[in-house]
Amino acid sequence: MAHTHNSSNDELVELYRMMFLIRRFEEKASEMYTRGKITGFSHLYIGEEAVAVGAISALHERDYVISSYRDHGHCLAKGADPNVIMAELFGRSTGISKGKGGSMHLFDSQLRFLGGYAIVAGGLPITVGVGMALNYKEEDSVVVAFFGEGATNAGAFHESLNVASAWKLPIIFICENNFFAIGTSLDRVAPAKELYKRIKAYNMPSERVDGMDVLAVREATATAIERARDGDGPSFIEAVTYRYRGHSMSDPDDYRTKREEKIWKERDPIIKLAKHLRDKAIISPDDLKELQDKVDAQVGAAVQYADKSSWPELEELMQDIYVD
């Protein structure tokens, strides 16, 4: 593991706990989908946990996060209660979006988690709007936008980066490059494979980091946040990562080689950090097991909470459509 000098032992354990929570939550969501408790679209974050946790751990509570349709991990990392996210996946009234948003539309304005967006690159113009508002109100906050590498070929992506740079907005653009836009390999659609190099055109700092190393992501994001707070404008981070599951629960995932999957799983960020914690005697094997058991219990309780919650009432159809 690299870059540990910036993190205390307690912080390292918390980074591990949060990644482990996201992993277990997503595994449970997959199980509940298979059982028919969760329907509609659901995109799992398994394998990419180090990106959300590394980046969001560098933020303050007052900072904003905007996600894509693969949003469960970002929402958990921003501090949402697993109960209300699971209830949302179940479509229940106690869900984070009152059961009306589902997997792709988690939202909590108090947490400053301003949504998952089902349209590829759809969150980016909204991110620019938030960045403009922060500058206009002279608020000491930044906004982080997460999106996949598929979004970098969308017009909204280029428009957003252009405006953000021209107006020096306090934004950190984080591209989660997992190499596949649904089943299409990046190799087939990107003439330049190193996406961070494209960003030169927008005159903003850009770099590529190991998205399987939570501390590398945390450090790169912390630097970008500092720059944004100082009024020096946006940054772009390409976090190279890998999703272990298909694009969504309905994806048979038959376009990747078993060898490729095995190579990436050997770099698993959660296993890597657990080994570091044990090797450096930061946590004992017993304490690590206790932490894992607590997370398992928490995720189990979230399923029970969701399952016992009521469905939204019919009147809810007409609520939350217009601002009061």
C-alpha positions in Angstrom: 0.0 0.0 0.0 1.2 3.5 -0.8 0.6 6.9 0.7 -0.2 5.9 4.3 1.6 8.9 5.7 -1.6 11.0 5.3 -3.9 8.7 7.1 -4.0 7.8 10.8 -4.6 4.2 11.9 -8.2 4.9 12.8 -8.8 6.5 9.4 -7.3 3.4 7.7 -9.7 1.1 9.6 -12.6 3.4 8.7 -11.6 3.3 5.0 -11.6 -0.5 5.2 -15.0 -0.6 7.0 -16.6 1.6 4.4 -15.3 -0.4 1.5 -16.3 -3.7 3.2 -19.8 -2.2 3.9 -20.3 -1.3 0.2 -19.1 -4.7 -0.9 -21.4 -6.5 1.4 -24.3 -4.2 0.6 -23.9 -4.8 -3.1 -23.6 -8.6 -2.7 -26.8 -8.5 -0.7 -28.5 -6.3 -3.2 -27.6 -8.9 -5.9 -29.1 -11.7 -3.8 -32.3 -9.7 -3.2 -32.6 -8.9 -6.9 -32.3 -12.6 -7.7 -35.0 -13.3 -5.2 -37.3 -10.8 -6.9 -37.3 -8.3 -3.9 -35.6 -5.7 -6.0 -36.8 -5.1 -9.6 -36.0 -2.7 -12.4 -32.4 -1.7 -13.2 -29.6 -2.2 -10.7 -25.9 -1.5 -11.3 -23.5 -2.9 -8.7 -20.3 -1.3 -7.6 -18.4 -4.5 -6.6 -14.7 -4.1 -7.4 -14.8 -0.3 -7.6 -15.1 0.5 -3.9 -11.7 2.1 -3.5 -12.7 5.0 -5.8 -15.8 6.1 -4.0 -14.3 5.6 -0.5 -10.9 7.1 -1.4 -12.4 10.2 -3.0 -15.3 10.9 -0.6 -13.2 10.4 2.5 -11.2 13.4 1.5 -14.3 15.6 1.4 -15.9 17.7 4.2 -19.6 17.2 5.1 -20.4 20.5 3.4 -19.1 19.3 0.1 -21.4 17.9 -2.6 -21.4 14.6 -4.5 -23.1 13.8 -7.8 -23.1 10.2 -9.2 -24.1 8.2 -12.2 -26.5 5.2 -12.3 -24.0 3.1 -10.4 -24.6 5.1 -7.3 -25.1 2.9 -4.2 -21.4 3.0 -3.2 -21.1 6.8 -3.5 -24.3 7.3 -1.5 -23.1 5.0 1.3 -19.6 6.6 1.3 -21.3 10.0 1.7 -22.9 8.8 4.9 -26.3 7.5 3.9 -28.0 4.9 6.2 -27.9 1.4 4.5 -31.5 1.0 5.7 -32.9 3.8 3.6 -30.9 2.8 0.5 -32.0 -0.8 0.7 -35.6 0.4 1.2 -35.2 2.5 -1.9 -34.1 -0.5 -3.9 -37.1 -2.4 -2.5 -39.3 0.5 -3.7 -40.6 1.2 -0.2 -41.9 4.5 1.2 -39.1 4.6 3.8 -36.5 4.7 1.0 -34.0 7.6 0.5 -36.2 8.9 -2.4 -39.5 7.6 -0.8 -39.4 4.5 -3.0 -39.9 6.5 -6.2 -36.4 6.7 -7.5 -35.0 3.2 -7.2 -31.5 2.1 -7.7 -30.4 4.8 -10.1 -32.0 7.8 -8.4 -30.7 7.9 -4.8 -30.9 11.5 -3.5 -30.4 13.3 -0.2 -30.0 17.0 -0.2 -29.2 17.1 3.6 -26.2 14.8 3.0 -25.4 16.9 0.0 -25.7 13.8 -2.2 -27.4 15.3 -5.2 -28.4 12.2 -7.0 -27.6 9.3 -9.2 -28.5 9.9 -12.9 -29.7 7.3 -15.2 -28.5 9.1 -18.4 -24.9 8.6 -19.3 -23.1 11.9 -18.5 -26.4 13.3 -17.3 -25.1 14.3 -14.0 -22.3 16.5 -15.4 -24.2 19.6 -16.6 -25.9 19.5 -13.1 -22.5 19.3 -11.5 -21.5 22.5 -13.4 -24.7 24.2 -12.2 -23.8 23.3 -8.6 -20.3 24.6 -9.2 -21.7 27.9 -10.5 -24.0 28.2 -7.5 -21.1 27.7 -5.1 -19.0 30.4 -6.8 -22.0 32.7 -7.0 -22.8 32.3 -3.3 -19.1 32.3 -2.3 -19.6 29.1 -0.5 -16.5 27.2 0.7 -17.6 23.9 -0.7 -16.6 21.8 -3.7 -18.5 19.3 -5.8 -17.3 15.9 -6.9 -18.8 14.2 -10.0 -18.4 10.5 -10.6 -19.0 8.9 -14.0 -17.8 6.0 -16.1 -15.3 6.2 -19.0 -18.3 5.7 -21.4 -19.4 9.2 -20.5 -16.2 10.8 -21.9 -17.6 10.3 -25.4 -20.8 12.2 -24.7 -21.3 15.8 -25.7 -22.4 16.8 -22.3 -19.0 15.7 -20.9 -17.1 18.0 -23.2 -19.4 20.9 -22.7 -19.3 20.5 -18.9 -15.5 20.4 -18.8 -15.2 23.4 -21.1 -17.5 25.6 -18.9 -16.0 24.4 -15.6 -12.5 25.3 -16.8 -13.5 28.6 -18.4 -15.3 29.7 -15.2 -12.8 28.1 -12.8 -15.6 26.2 -11.0 -14.8 24.2 -7.8 -15.3 20.8 -9.3 -13.4 17.5 -9.2 -14.4 15.3 -12.1 -13.7 11.6 -11.3 -13.8 9.2 -14.2 -14.2 5.6 -13.0 -12.5 3.8 -15.9 -13.6 0.2 -15.7 -12.9 -0.4 -19.4 -16.4 -1.4 -20.5 -19.4 0.8 -21.4 -22.0 -2.0 -20.9 -20.3 -4.6 -23.1 -18.3 -2.3 -25.3 -14.5 -2.3 -24.6 -12.8 1.1 -24.4 -10.3 -0.2 -27.0 -13.0 -0.2 -29.6 -14.3 3.4 -29.1 -11.4 5.5 -27.8 -8.5 6.4 -30.1 -6.6 7.6 -27.0 -6.8 5.0 -24.2 -5.3 7.2 -21.5 -8.4 9.4 -21.0 -6.7 11.9 -18.7 -4.5 13.0 -21.6 -7.7 14.2 -23.5 -8.2 16.8 -20.8 -5.3 19.0 -21.9 -7.7 20.7 -24.3 -9.6 22.1 -21.3 -6.5 23.5 -19.6 -7.2 21.8 -16.3 -4.9 19.5 -14.2 -5.6 15.8 -15.0 -4.0 12.6 -13.8 -4.4 8.9 -13.8 -4.5 7.0 -10.5 -4.7 3.3 -9.4 -8.4 3.0 -8.7 -7.8 -0.2 -6.8 -5.7 1.6 -4.2 -8.0 3.6 -1.8 -5.1 5.7 -0.5 -3.9 6.7 -4.0 -7.4 7.9 -4.9 -7.7 9.7 -1.5 -4.4 11.5 -2.0 -5.2 12.6 -5.6 -8.6 13.8 -4.6 -7.3 15.7 -1.6 -4.9 17.6 -3.8 -7.7 18.4 -6.3 -10.0 19.6 -3.5 -7.4 21.9 -2.1 -6.9 23.4 -5.6 -10.7 23.9 -6.0 -11.0 25.5 -2.5 -8.2 27.9 -3.3 -10.1 29.2 -6.3 -7.9 27.5 -8.9 -10.7 25.7 -10.6 -11.5 22.1 -11.6 -9.4 19.0 -11.9 -9.9 15.6 -13.6 -8.9 12.3 -12.1 -9.0 9.0 -14.1 -9.3 6.2 -11.6 -8.4 2.9 -13.3 -10.7 0.3 -11.8 -12.7 -2.9 -12.6 -16.2 -4.0 -12.0 -16.4 -7.7 -11.1 -20.0 -8.0 -12.2 -21.9 -7.3 -15.4 -22.9 -3.8 -16.3 -26.3 -4.3 -14.6 -28.1 -7.3 -13.0 -29.6 -8.1 -16.5 -26.1 -8.3 -18.2 -24.9 -11.9 -18.8 -21.3 -10.6 -18.7 -20.0 -12.8 -21.4 -17.6 -10.4 -23.1 -14.6 -10.6 -20.7 -12.0 -13.3 -20.3 -11.8 -15.3 -17.1 -8.0 -14.6 -17.1 -8.6 -10.8 -17.1 -11.1 -11.1 -14.3 -8.7 -13.2 -12.2 -5.8 -10.6 -12.7 -8.0 -7.8 -11.5 -9.4 -9.7 -8.5 -5.9 -10.4 -7.4 -5.6 -6.6 -6.9 -8.8 -6.4 -4.9 -8.7 -3.1 -2.8 -10.4 -4.6 0.2 -8.2 -7.6 0.5 -5.1 -5.4 -0.1 -6.0 -3.0 2.7 -6.9 -5.8 5.1 -3.5 -7.3 4.5 -1.8 -3.9 5.2 -3.8 -3.5 8.4 -2.8 -6.9 9.6 0.9 -6.7 8.5 1.4 -3.4 10.2 -0.5 -4.6 13.3 -3.0 -1.8 12.9 -5.8 -4.2 13.7 -5.8 -7.7 15.1 -7.4 -10.6 13.2 -10.0 -10.9 15.9 -10.9 -7.2 15.7 -11.1 -7.4 11.9 -13.4 -10.3 12.2 -15.6 -8.4 14.7 -15.7 -5.4 12.3 -16.8 -7.7 9.4 -19.5 -9.4 11.5 -20.9 -6.0 12.5 -21.1 -4.9 8.9 -22.8 -8.2 8.0 -25.3 -7.6 10.7 -25.9 -4.0 9.6 -26.6 -5.2 6.0 -28.9 -8.0 7.3 -30.8 -5.4 9.3 -31.1 -3.2 6.2 -32.9 -6.0 4.4 -35.3 -6.6 7.3 -36.0 -2.9 7.5 -36.7 -2.7 3.8 -38.8 -5.8 3.8 -41.0 -4.6 6.7 -41.5 -1.1 5.2 -44.7 -0.1 3.5 -45.2 0.6 -0.2 -45.7 4.3 -1.2 -49.4 5.4 -1.1 -51.1 6.2 -4.4 -51.3 10.0 -3.5 -47.4 9.9 -3.6 -47.6 9.8 -7.4 -48.4 13.5 -7.5 -46.0 14.6 -4.7 -42.5 16.0 -5.2 -43.1 17.0 -8.8 -42.9 20.7 -8.4 -41.0 22.8 -5.8 -43.4 24.3 -3.3 
